[in-house]
């Protein structure tokens, strides 16, 4: 009997889900930012204990360990990456400082964008004094107009090394068309600092990391990959060695922000950024098909952030137009999951610029010191402190009773908000909860309306450790008719990892005109200029798939294209109905697909086919389907939840503007078919479901909780 282990490292907790035969165990442990493997081991040990097996015994029987990590995020927040040197085309040395027209706003919270006079462009990860230009030029057709001189390259490299460079990023103009000059620079560096010397210096080329147009985002991706590479390699290699010591002999699998997994050796550091929330969205998509819900609002409220995404018509295949990693715009193919700073650890504060207006987040208390009620040295009031004060969270049953909270200190923390506003601690706590719930609800509402839908057309999935505690209140702004919580809500992103396939994306920029109205016939006839790109990407994909231990026959290939009308600047991502072009009908099929998507997004008047239809970017996805877990189904055992009743305690309800004796239920003792009328609080080991008056909580055959109006 084999097991699978899925780990999601969050800003506050490390979540673990173990599937062992037909059994499932879940566990949480505080994230240990100083050494992530410690939090990993503690969470996995707890899951193993629940299964009645030792950690060594579990890992010896484990088929795969899938891991999503915050190493990339932590490295960027703390700016602990290595000192790098950037080599670019002469005349382009100021590219990072110039950025884009709105690069000052990239990565800023909407609240921060309001104060434009305070906003500044991001400080480059590679400062200007570590940037050099070399005289060379490849033109837009791939021709070497100005040859690259080796001697100049040696001089510039030596200059950067003398300034302390421990790695090189090479990003030249038009290198994605012809990478010869970038490759020559790497050859020179390897000649000067070969592998056999301790002074060997790693080199990353933009033509290999991201062979696409737009110099600024392309260079950002390469810089981020180089900046994050060392820290990730060290930490994940150490984790891999620790796993081998415990008996796990297989490669560590890393979850990526494409919505797939790959071996550590086949994963770019930049592709791990935000991978956990993406796994959650893909897991929600898998569950939506199981339940038959075509449209789902996906929401994940953890300790540090609130992540949300959309499933529309059974698909979550949406990509950000200009994904921003920390404060740098990129063109990575990242599945779109949006994030705001709203979680259990979000700090409540008074905005003096707005007349002491109460704000919650985006700053978080994290896991150490954490909220004040953790009694680890925190001093600033958080959402979790407010939930403790209001009676929603039982301080004696946090994490199943393994972590005791201080209600007295939570009350004292509320004084920092209550006194300046002339409120009681309870009123302050209620206001904090109202602000954070309004922030989350209105944020999702804007996203849904922006896409042309109404929230009433969706079902709301709520997960994360704090999601079920707040979902009814933030759904008050959405009016979704049904909310679904899950028995694994608090480790949902880890569960999502268990539903992923092996998946990689291979990209290339190439301008191909599919439809030219001034020619006859107007449709592309030279299919080779399209098909050769697919062949080149396919060759790389099959090479990587073989290295993962699979055969090319196991692979499912799919193609997506960035397309536009000839006079438009904005690109539209299209799932191509054809992998190769073999006839005019194939060309027409792609053009018709683009036209339909463009009209649905921008309206029929925005379509101007007389200017032509172009392809600008190619994305070849290689997917190997992997085994998915199965959820056990249970027969209904009646509506009465009395066997799960733990007792009563005072809980604050806004409907009564006061505390009311409220029934408390043990989630572990609930059975399929049970129905709980509100008001009630349902306590699980790792989350708490808050059910206000006028709502009911029904347990379905998968032990999920369905929240609806009475």
KOLFIMAR-635550 format. One record per residue (C-alpha): residue in one letter; x negated, y negated, z; residue number from 1. Coordinates in steps of 0.02 Angstrom, whole numbers, plus 50000, padded with zeros to 5 digits. Each point is the difference from the previous one (the first is absolute). Layout:
REC  r     c1     c2     c3    k
REC  A      X      Y      Z  NUM
...
// end
This chain:
REC  r     c1     c2     c3    k
REC  X  50000  50000  50000    1
REC  X  49925  49835  49943    2
REC  X  50022  49826  50070    3
REC  X  49992  49824  49928    4
REC  X  49948  49846  50099    5
REC  X  50052  49825  49951    6
REC  X  49926  49849  50087    7
REC  X  50050  49817  49986    8
REC  X  49889  49876  50090    9
REC  X  50096  49842  50044   10
REC  X  49948  49840  50084   11
REC  X  50071  50057  50168   12
REC  X  50024  50189  49993   13
REC  X  49927  50147  49905   14
REC  X  50141  50115  49944   15
REC  X  49983  50187  49968   16
REC  X  50120  50124  49920   17
REC  X  49955  50185  49994   18
REC  X  50099  50127  49899   19
REC  X  49956  50176  50057   20
REC  X  50103  50131  49910   21
REC  X  50181  49955  50033   22
REC  X  49956  49895  50153   23
REC  X  49964  49814  50009   24
REC  X  49911  49901  50135   25
REC  X  49975  49813  50012   26
REC  X  49889  49896  50113   27
REC  X  49937  49823  50026   28
REC  X  49843  49931  50079   29
REC  X  49939  49820  50019   30
REC  X  49890  49951  49852   31
REC  X  49817  49991  50051   32
REC  X  49933  49865  49886   33
REC  X  49821  50023  50061   34
REC  X  50003  50182  49942   35
REC  X  50153  50058  49905   36
REC  X  49955  50183  50018   37
REC  X  50038  49992  50187   38
REC  X  50181  49949  49971   39
REC  X  50010  50132  49863   40
REC  X  49939  50137  50117   41
REC  X  50115  49951  50144   42
REC  X  50155  49997  49889   43
REC  X  49956  50165  49918   44
REC  X  49962  50083  50167   45
REC  X  50172  49948  50064   46
REC  X  50085  50072  49845   47
REC  X  49901  50162  50019   48
REC  X  50051  50010  50183   49
REC  X  50184  49987  49951   50
REC  X  49974  50147  49882   51
REC  X  49913  50101  50135   52
REC  X  49834  50009  49910   53
REC  X  49827  49925  50028   54
REC  X  49934  49862  49889   55
REC  X  49865  50116  49933   56
REC  X  50128  50136  49966   57
REC  X  50112  49877  49909   58
REC  X  49863  49928  49890   59
REC  X  49937  50174  49954   60
REC  X  50174  50037  49932   61
REC  X  50024  49831  49915   62
REC  X  50014  49996  49811   63
REC  X  49985  49811  49982   64
REC  X  49972  49845  50106   65
REC  X  50076  49845  49920   66
REC  X  49943  49835  50072   67
REC  X  50053  49820  49978   68
REC  X  49886  49876  50084   69
REC  X  49989  49818  50053   70
REC  X  49810  49996  49984   71
REC  X  50016  49887  49847   72
REC  X  50114  49879  50091   73
REC  X  49893  49997  50158   74
REC  X  49840  49970  49901   75
REC  X  50078  49851  49911   76
REC  X  50076  49927  50158   77
REC  X  49835  50011  50094   78
REC  X  49891  49960  49847   79
REC  X  49880  50141  50045   80
REC  X  49955  50054  49823   81
REC  X  49821  49997  49932   82
REC  X  49914  49850  49922   83
REC  X  50025  50014  49812   84
REC  X  49931  49918  49846   85
REC  X  50106  49956  49847   86
REC  X  49928  50001  49824   87
REC  X  50109  49918  49869   88
REC  X  49985  49915  49831   89
REC  X  49904  49835  50005   90
REC  X  50125  49857  50015   91
REC  X  50124  50105  50101   92
REC  X  49912  49987  50168   93
REC  X  50138  49890  50075   94
REC  X  50140  50121  49953   95
REC  X  50036  50056  50178   96
REC  X  50003  49821  50064   97
REC  X  50114  49939  49860   98
REC  X  50118  50150  50013   99
REC  X  50174  49978  49929  100
REC  X  50113  49848  50009  101
REC  X  50092  50071  50152  102
REC  X  49859  50097  50081  103
REC  X  50016  49884  50150  104
REC  X  50167  50086  50036  105
REC  X  49947  50180  49969  106
REC  X  50026  50105  50155  107
REC  X  50074  49860  50105  108
REC  X  50160  50024  50099  109
REC  X  50144  49894  49930  110
REC  X  49996  49900  50162  111
REC  X  49818  49954  49966  112
REC  X  50037  49948  49821  113
REC  X  50116  49865  50063  114
REC  X  49850  49905  50068  115
REC  X  49908  49979  49836  116
REC  X  49886  49866  50070  117
REC  X  49929  50131  50120  118
REC  X  49984  50140  49872  119
REC  X  49831  50042  49924  120
REC  X  49941  50120  49868  121
REC  X  49930  50162  50071  122
REC  X  49815  50004  50043  123
REC  X  49922  50122  49874  124
REC  X  49935  50165  50069  125
REC  X  49845  49964  49895  126
REC  X  49943  49820  50032  127
REC  X  49940  49889  49860  128
REC  X  49817  50015  50049  129
REC  X  50013  50188  49972  130
REC  X  50067  49978  49823  131
REC  X  49889  49993  49846  132
REC  X  50036  49986  49814  133
REC  X  49906  50087  49861  134
REC  X  49991  49938  49821  135
REC  X  50102  50121  49896  136
REC  X  50163  50002  49904  137
REC  X  50115  50135  49936  138
REC  X  50138  49926  49892  139
REC  X  50184  50048  50003  140
REC  X  49970  50131  49864  141
REC  X  49863  50087  50099  142
REC  X  49854  49931  49899  143
REC  X  49838  49950  50090  144
REC  X  49985  49817  49950  145
REC  X  49860  49960  50124  146
REC  X  49891  50151  50047  147
REC  X  49959  50032  50182  148
REC  X  49817  49983  50048  149
REC  X  49934  50128  50125  150
REC  X  49868  49884  50070  151
REC  X  50128  49868  50047  152
REC  X  50105  50134  50085  153
REC  X  49849  50056  50104  154
REC  X  49967  49822  50055  155
REC  X  50182  49970  50051  156
REC  X  50009  50167  50092  157
REC  X  49842  49961  50097  158
REC  X  50072  49831  50047  159
REC  X  50156  50081  50073  160
REC  X  49901  50134  50091  161
REC  X  49889  49868  50078  162
REC  X  50158  49916  50065  163
REC  X  50056  50162  50084  164
REC  X  50112  50088  49873  165
REC  X  50043  50178  50053  166
REC  X  50109  50037  49849  167
REC  X  50037  49931  49827  168
REC  X  50160  49957  49910  169
REC  X  49986  49976  49812  170
REC  X  50142  49913  49908  171
REC  X  49964  49930  49827  172
REC  X  50116  49921  49872  173
REC  X  50088  50123  49883  174
REC  X  49911  50148  50079  175
REC  X  50163  50098  49996  176
REC  X  49985  49999  49809  177
REC  X  49814  50041  49994  178
REC  X  49914  50050  50164  179
REC  X  49824  50012  49925  180
REC  X  49930  49847  50089  181
REC  X  50070  50051  50170  182
REC  X  49927  50173  49978  183
REC  X  49831  49926  49954  184
REC  X  50001  49895  50161  185
REC  X  50032  50157  50101  186
REC  X  49856  50089  49913  187
REC  X  49883  49858  50047  188
REC  X  50058  50002  50182  189
REC  X  49976  50188  50011  190
REC  X  49826  49984  49923  191
REC  X  49952  49871  50131  192
REC  X  50085  50084  50149  193
REC  X  50015  50187  49962  194
REC  X  50093  50126  50108  195
REC  X  49840  50073  50074  196
REC  X  49963  49836  50091  197
REC  X  50085  49940  50158  198
REC  X  50022  49835  49910  199
REC  X  50119  50080  49874  200
REC  X  50144  49879  49970  201
REC  X  50175  50053  49941  202
REC  X  50070  49920  49842  203
REC  X  50182  49983  49948  204
REC  X  50048  49950  49822  205
REC  X  50163  49914  49958  206
REC  X  50009  50100  49837  207
REC  X  50013  50159  50104  208
REC  X  50097  49942  50152  209
REC  X  50131  49897  49908  210
REC  X  49977  49989  49810  211
REC  X  50132  49865  49973  212
REC  X  50008  49821  49943  213
REC  X  50020  49848  50116  214
REC  X  49828  49971  50075  215
REC  X  50055  49936  50170  216
REC  X  50111  50145  50058  217
REC  X  49884  50126  49915  218
REC  X  49850  49933  50095  219
REC  X  50099  49996  50162  220
REC  X  50040  50185  49985  221
REC  X  49817  50046  49974  222
REC  X  49944  49890  50145  223
REC  X  50131  50075  50115  224
REC  X  49950  50176  49949  225
REC  X  49817  49963  50036  226
REC  X  50036  49906  50161  227
REC  X  50108  50140  50072  228
REC  X  49899  50145  49933  229
REC  X  49866  50015  50134  230
REC  X  50114  49990  50152  231
REC  X  50124  50123  49926  232
REC  X  49865  50121  49947  233
REC  X  49923  50001  50174  234
REC  X  50162  50019  50097  235
REC  X  50083  50126  49885  236
REC  X  49842  50102  49979  237
REC  X  49983  50006  50190  238
REC  X  50182  50055  50012  239
REC  X  49970  50135  49870  240
REC  X  49850  50066  50098  241
REC  X  50102  50002  50161  242
REC  X  50137  50098  49912  243
REC  X  49873  50126  49937  244
REC  X  49936  50022  50179  245
REC  X  50177  50049  50049  246
REC  X  50014  50126  49858  247
REC  X  50079  49902  49857  248
REC  X  49893  50038  49848  249
REC  X  50094  49912  49860  250
REC  X  49977  49822  49933  251
REC  X  50096  49860  50086  252
REC  X  50142  49937  49891  253
REC  X  50029  49812  49998  254
REC  X  50169  49919  49967  255
REC  X  49991  49858  49874  256
REC  X  50111  49851  49965  257
REC  X  50053  50076  49833  258
REC  X  50109  50119  50098  259
REC  X  49890  50154  49987  260
REC  X  49854  50090  50080  261
REC  X  49824  50040  49940  262
REC  X  49838  50064  50073  263
REC  X  49893  49875  50092  264
REC  X  49869  50014  49862  265
REC  X  50130  49948  49870  266
REC  X  50075  49853  50095  267
REC  X  49949  49818  49981  268
REC  X  49993  49906  50165  269
REC  X  50115  49864  49934  270
REC  X  50135  50130  49961  271
REC  X  50022  50040  50185  272
REC  X  50062  49825  50043  273
REC  X  50183  50012  50053  274
REC  X  50009  50186  49960  275
REC  X  50097  50044  50159  276
REC  X  50155  49895  49959  277
REC  X  49995  50066  49821  278
REC  X  50003  50178  50067  279
REC  X  50152  49951  50103  280
REC  X  50090  49931  49847  281
REC  X  49963  50157  49899  282
REC  X  50059  50107  50146  283
REC  X  50161  49899  50005  284
REC  X  50021  50027  49813  285
REC  X  49983  50188  50026  286
REC  X  50131  49996  50138  287
REC  X  50117  49890  49898  288
REC  X  50007  50138  49869  289
REC  X  50035  50129  50135  290
REC  X  50145  49894  50064  291
REC  X  50060  49944  49829  292
REC  X  49979  49814  50035  293
REC  X  49948  49911  49838  294
REC  X  49974  49828  50079  295
REC  X  49907  49984  50165  296
REC  X  49929  49856  50100  297
REC  X  49843  50067  50083  298
REC  X  49943  49917  50161  299
REC  X  49857  50043  50116  300
REC  X  49978  49903  50163  301
REC  X  49843  50054  50089  302
REC  X  49895  49921  50133  303
REC  X  49913  49872  49890  304
REC  X  50099  49973  49841  305
REC  X  50167  50023  49912  306
REC  X  49988  50084  49830  307
REC  X  50144  50008  49878  308
REC  X  50033  50061  49825  309
REC  X  50140  50046  49881  310
REC  X  50057  50161  49918  311
REC  X  50111  49958  49852  312
REC  X  50086  50132  49895  313
REC  X  49895  50133  50084  314
REC  X  49833  49918  49958  315
REC  X  49874  49902  50101  316
REC  X  49885  49974  49849  317
REC  X  49972  49815  50025  318
REC  X  49828  49920  49994  319
REC  X  49948  49831  50064  320
REC  X  49961  49878  49859  321
REC  X  49852  49924  50092  322
REC  X  49963  50108  50153  323
REC  X  49909  49901  50133  324
REC  X  49878  50094  50112  325
REC  X  49966  49894  50153  326
REC  X  49981  49834  49907  327
REC  X  49941  50056  49829  328
REC  X  50109  50023  49848  329
REC  X  49971  50162  49907  330
REC  X  50078  50099  49858  331
REC  X  50002  50169  50086  332
REC  X  50144  50116  49960  333
REC  X  50069  50001  50177  334
REC  X  50176  50062  50036  335
REC  X  50096  49850  50064  336
REC  X  50027  50001  50187  337
REC  X  50017  49830  50080  338
REC  X  49941  49959  50175  339
REC  X  50033  49864  50127  340
REC  X  49927  49979  50174  341
REC  X  50147  50066  50101  342
REC  X  49977  50149  50115  343
REC  X  50012  50054  50179  344
REC  X  49834  49915  50036  345
REC  X  50044  49837  49911  346
REC  X  49965  49853  50115  347
REC  X  50134  49872  50041  348
REC  X  49939  49820  50004  349
REC  X  50063  49821  49997  350
REC  X  49961  49898  49845  351
REC  X  49959  49826  50066  352
REC  X  49996  49928  49823  353
REC  X  50185  50047  49986  354
REC  X  50052  49934  50170  355
REC  X  49965  50158  50100  356
REC  X  50093  50110  49878  357
REC  X  49995  50184  50050  358
REC  X  49899  50105  49876  359
REC  X  49960  50186  50001  360
REC  X  49844  50064  49911  361
REC  X  49907  50019  49888  362
REC  X  49864  50017  50132  363
REC  X  50006  50165  50093  364
REC  X  49935  50061  50167  365
REC  X  49946  50164  49917  366
REC  X  49971  50156  50105  367
REC  X  49868  49929  50115  368
REC  X  50044  49897  50099  369
REC  X  50172  50020  49922  370
REC  X  50163  49929  50070  371
REC  X  49994  49935  50179  372
REC  X  50105  50146  50060  373
REC  X  49860  50120  49949  374
REC  X  49905  49929  50150  375
REC  X  49835  50003  49904  376
REC  X  49961  49816  50015  377
REC  X  50121  49923  49876  378
REC  X  50068  49829  50048  379
REC  X  50109  49944  49854  380
REC  X  50183  50054  49989  381
REC  X  50046  50120  49859  382
REC  X  50154  50081  49924  383
REC  X  49969  50159  50101  384
REC  X  49995  49898  50161  385
REC  X  50168  49925  49952  386
REC  X  50074  50174  49967  387
REC  X  49941  50058  50172  388
REC  X  50076  49847  50086  389
REC  X  50166  50027  49911  390
REC  X  50008  50183  50053  391
REC  X  49984  50077  49828  392
REC  X  49832  50082  50032  393
REC  X  49983  50109  50155  394
REC  X  49832  49954  50079  395
REC  X  49989  50174  50078  396
REC  X  50031  50093  49835  397
REC  X  49889  49909  49875  398
REC  X  49916  50131  49888  399
REC  X  50101  50131  50092  400
REC  X  49939  49939  50169  401
REC  X  49816  50014  49960  402
REC  X  49975  49813  50004  403
REC  X  50079  49903  50143  404
REC  X  50050  49820  49968  405
REC  X  50011  49857  50124  406
REC  X  50172  49919  49998  407
REC  X  49945  49870  50128  408
REC  X  49858  49941  49888  409
REC  X  50117  49995  49851  410
REC  X  50114  49883  50099  411
REC  X  49853  49889  50048  412
REC  X  49947  49993  49817  413
REC  X  50172  49931  49954  414
REC  X  49966  49850  50112  415
REC  X  49878  49931  49870  416
REC  X  50148  49979  49882  417
REC  X  50139  49973  50126  418
REC  X  49930  49854  50100  419
REC  X  49963  49878  49858  420
REC  X  50171  50036  49924  421
REC  X  50097  49995  50163  422
REC  X  50056  50181  49985  423
REC  X  50003  50150  50114  424
REC  X  49880  50144  49959  425
REC  X  50148  50104  49938  426
REC  X  50060  49860  49886  427
REC  X  49823  49978  49935  428
REC  X  49988  50186  49963  429
REC  X  50167  49997  49909  430
REC  X  49943  49851  49896  431
REC  X  49837  50089  49955  432
REC  X  50097  50151  49940  433
REC  X  50121  49891  49901  434
REC  X  49857  49908  49912  435
REC  X  49905  50156  49950  436
REC  X  50158  50089  49941  437
REC  X  50052  49850  49897  438
REC  X  49827  49990  49923  439
REC  X  50006  50183  49947  440
REC  X  50179  50000  49940  441
REC  X  49987  49840  49898  442
REC  X  49836  50055  49923  443
REC  X  50077  50160  49931  444
REC  X  50156  49905  49947  445
REC  X  49898  49880  49893  446
REC  X  49911  50146  49915  447
REC  X  50164  50088  49959  448
REC  X  50085  49844  49934  449
REC  X  49845  49952  49900  450
REC  X  50016  50165  49905  451
REC  X  50183  49966  49964  452
REC  X  50081  50122  50122  453
REC  X  50110  49991  50154  454
REC  X  49949  50086  50163  455
REC  X  50172  50081  50008  456
REC  X  49944  50110  49855  457
REC  X  49861  50077  50106  458
REC  X  49974  50117  50146  459
REC  X  49873  49939  50129  460
REC  X  49862  50120  50054  461
REC  X  49922  49942  50163  462
REC  X  49842  50075  50071  463
REC  X  49840  49956  50092  464
REC  X  49985  50001  50188  465
REC  X  50103  49841  50020  466
REC  X  50114  50016  49848  467
REC  X  50144  50096  50081  468
REC  X  49994  49879  50148  469
REC  X  50036  49850  49887  470
REC  X  50082  50070  49843  471
REC  X  50182  49961  50043  472
REC  X  49959  49819  50039  473
REC  X  49896  49964  49844  474
REC  X  50129  50092  49896  475
REC  X  50122  49869  50063  476
REC  X  49924  49886  49868  477
REC  X  50010  50134  49865  478
REC  X  50169  50085  50030  479
REC  X  49941  50167  49932  480
REC  X  50146  50119  50036  481
REC  X  49890  50139  50068  482
REC  X  49835  50009  50096  483
REC  X  49899  50162  50008  484
REC  X  49870  50036  50135  485
REC  X  49897  50159  50003  486
REC  X  49934  50119  50134  487
REC  X  49826  49956  49936  488
REC  X  50036  49813  49986  489
REC  X  49850  49946  50100  490
REC  X  49880  50103  49892  491
REC  X  50094  49975  49838  492
REC  X  49851  49940  49898  493
REC  X  49904  50155  50054  494
REC  X  50150  50103  49943  495
REC  X  49998  49905  49835  496
REC  X  49822  50058  49972  497
REC  X  50063  50180  50004  498
REC  X  50113  49964  49850  499
REC  X  49865  49929  49887  500
REC  X  49920  50077  49847  501
REC  X  49821  49988  49943  502
REC  X  50003  49842  49895  503
REC  X  49874  49886  49915  504
REC  X  50016  49853  49881  505
REC  X  49882  49958  49858  506
REC  X  50007  49825  49928  507
REC  X  49940  49910  49845  508
REC  X  50033  49830  49921  509
REC  X  50026  49997  49812  510
REC  X  50100  49881  49893  511
REC  X  50111  50102  49883  512
REC  X  50139  49922  49895  513
REC  X  50144  50125  49988  514
REC  X  50118  49884  49908  515
REC  X  49944  49861  49882  516
REC  X  50148  49912  49916  517
REC  X  49888  49915  49870  518
REC  X  49940  50167  49930  519
REC  X  50088  50134  49900  520
REC  X  50035  50124  50066  521
REC  X  50003  49906  50166  522
REC  X  49962  50149  50112  523
REC  X  49824  50059  50038  524
REC  X  49936  50127  49872  525
REC  X  49822  50027  50063  526
REC  X  50044  50117  50142  527
REC  X  49818  50038  50037  528
REC  X  49968  49833  50086  529
REC  X  50133  50051  50128  530
REC  X  49963  50187  50009  531
REC  X  49811  49982  50021  532
REC  X  50027  49904  50161  533
REC  X  50111  50140  50067  534
REC  X  49869  50130  49950  535
REC  X  49860  49907  50090  536
REC  X  50102  49982  50159  537
REC  X  50060  50180  49989  538
REC  X  49820  50063  49990  539
REC  X  49956  49911  50164  540
REC  X  50161  50061  50082  541
REC  X  49966  50183  49957  542
REC  X  49822  49984  50064  543
REC  X  50064  49939  50168  544
REC  X  50138  50131  50008  545
REC  X  49873  50139  49975  546
REC  X  49896  49929  50142  547
REC  X  50154  50012  50112  548
REC  X  50010  50187  49963  549
REC  X  50146  49996  49879  550
REC  X  50016  50045  49816  551
REC  X  50052  49875  49864  552
REC  X  50155  50107  49974  553
REC  X  50055  49954  50177  554
REC  X  50003  49814  49957  555
REC  X  50151  49896  49955  556
REC  X  49948  49846  49900  557
REC  X  50106  49843  49991  558
REC  X  49966  49832  49921  559
REC  X  50046  49825  50052  560
REC  X  49966  49843  49902  561
REC  X  49987  49814  50035  562
REC  X  50094  49919  49856  563
REC  X  50056  49827  49947  564
REC  X  50073  49902  49857  565
REC  X  49869  49914  49895  566
REC  X  50035  49825  50069  567
REC  X  50021  50053  50182  568
REC  X  49866  50000  50134  569
REC  X  50091  50107  50128  570
REC  X  49978  50188  49985  571
REC  X  50137  50129  50028  572
REC  X  49955  50176  50060  573
REC  X  50086  50135  49897  574
REC  X  50006  50189  50025  575
REC  X  49959  50056  49824  576
REC  X  50118  50130  49924  577
REC  X  49854  50065  49895  578
REC  X  49824  50052  50048  579
REC  X  49935  49994  49822  580
REC  X  50057  49912  49841  581
REC  X  50036  50119  49857  582
REC  X  50134  49910  49901  583
REC  X  50090  49835  49980  584
REC  X  50139  50070  50110  585
REC  X  49875  50014  50144  586
REC  X  49950  49818  49980  587
REC  X  50182  49947  49993  588
REC  X  50040  50100  50157  589
REC  X  49867  49907  50100  590
REC  X  50056  49831  49932  591
REC  X  50182  50038  50039  592
REC  X  49956  50052  50178  593
REC  X  49904  49838  50025  594
REC  X  50143  49896  49929  595
REC  X  50127  50082  50115  596
REC  X  49896  49974  50157  597
REC  X  49955  49821  49952  598
REC  X  50182  49953  49968  599
REC  X  50057  50081  50163  600
REC  X  49870  49899  50096  601
REC  X  50004  49832  49912  602
REC  X  50161  49999  49897  603
REC  X  50032  50022  49815  604
REC  X  49958  49819  49959  605
REC  X  49821  50027  50060  606
REC  X  49968  50133  49867  607
REC  X  49908  49929  49848  608
REC  X  49951  50149  49890  609
REC  X  49958  49884  49854  610
REC  X  49836  49961  50089  611
REC  X  49951  50182  50002  612
REC  X  49985  50134  50135  613
REC  X  49828  50036  50073  614
REC  X  49920  50125  50118  615
REC  X  49864  49928  50111  616
REC  X  49962  50132  50133  617
REC  X  50008  50190  50003  618
REC  X  50029  50103  50158  619
REC  X  49984  50188  49986  620
REC  X  50063  50093  50154  621
REC  X  49940  50176  50033  622
REC  X  50108  50094  50124  623
REC  X  49985  50176  50070  624
REC  X  50159  50050  50095  625
REC  X  49963  50066  50175  626
REC  X  50104  50100  50122  627
REC  X  50129  49898  50096  628
REC  X  50065  50035  50175  629
REC  X  50178  50059  50025  630
REC  X  50112  49929  50134  631
REC  X  50089  50131  50105  632
REC  X  50190  49989  49994  633
REC  X  50109  50032  50152  634
REC  X  50183  50045  50017  635
REC  X  50116  49876  50088  636
REC  X  50026  50035  50186  637
REC  X  50143  49881  50037  638
REC  X  50019  49812  50023  639
REC  X  49974  49990  50188  640
REC  X  49826  49937  50048  641
REC  X  50024  50029  50187  642
REC  X  49859  50128  50014  643
REC  X  49879  49864  49946  644
REC  X  50063  49868  50124  645
REC  X  49857  49947  50116  646
REC  X  50095  49873  50104  647
REC  X  50035  49814  49996  648
REC  X  49902  49838  50023  649
REC  X  50034  49814  49975  650
REC  X  49968  49944  49821  651
REC  X  50021  49825  49929  652
REC  X  50125  49982  49857  653
REC  X  50021  49839  49905  654
REC  X  50183  50042  49972  655
REC  X  50026  49982  50189  656
REC  X  49860  49874  50028  657
REC  X  49955  50102  50153  658
REC  X  49939  50168  50063  659
REC  X  50122  50146  49997  660
REC  X  49984  50176  50070  661
REC  X  49958  50100  49846  662
REC  X  49990  50187  49966  663
REC  X  49824  50063  49963  664
REC  X  49975  50157  49894  665
REC  X  49852  50116  49974  666
REC  X  49970  50014  49812  667
REC  X  49914  50169  50023  668
REC  X  50161  50076  50068  669
REC  X  50117  49936  49865  670
REC  X  50067  50127  49876  671
REC  X  50067  49993  49822  672
REC  X  50177  49935  49998  673
REC  X  49985  49896  50159  674
REC  X  50077  49826  49992  675
REC  X  49954  49861  50124  676
REC  X  50109  49843  50008  677
REC  X  49917  49836  50044  678
REC  X  49943  49921  50109  679
REC  X  49865  50128  50034  680
REC  X  49812  50024  50000  681
REC  X  49923  50160  49932  682
REC  X  49824  50036  50062  683
REC  X  49878  50107  49900  684
REC  X  49820  50038  50048  685
REC  X  49933  49871  49878  686
REC  X  50141  49879  49962  687
REC  X  50163  49930  50069  688
REC  X  50163  49981  49904  689
REC  X  50104  49851  50056  690
REC  X  50186  50017  49961  691
REC  X  50102  49841  50033  692
REC  X  50188  49997  50033  693
REC  X  50106  50034  49847  694
REC  X  49877  50123  49922  695
REC  X  49986  50190  50002  696
REC  X  49851  50117  49984  697
REC  X  50029  50168  49914  698
REC  X  49876  50144  49989  699
REC  X  49997  50084  49830  700
REC  X  49940  50175  49955  701
REC  X  49819  49939  49980  702
REC  X  50007  49923  50176  703
REC  X  49994  49826  49926  704
REC  X  50107  49865  50081  705
REC  X  50129  49909  49894  706
REC  X  50052  49831  50069  707
REC  X  50167  49929  49939  708
REC  X  50139  49889  50062  709
REC  X  50132  50081  50109  710
// end
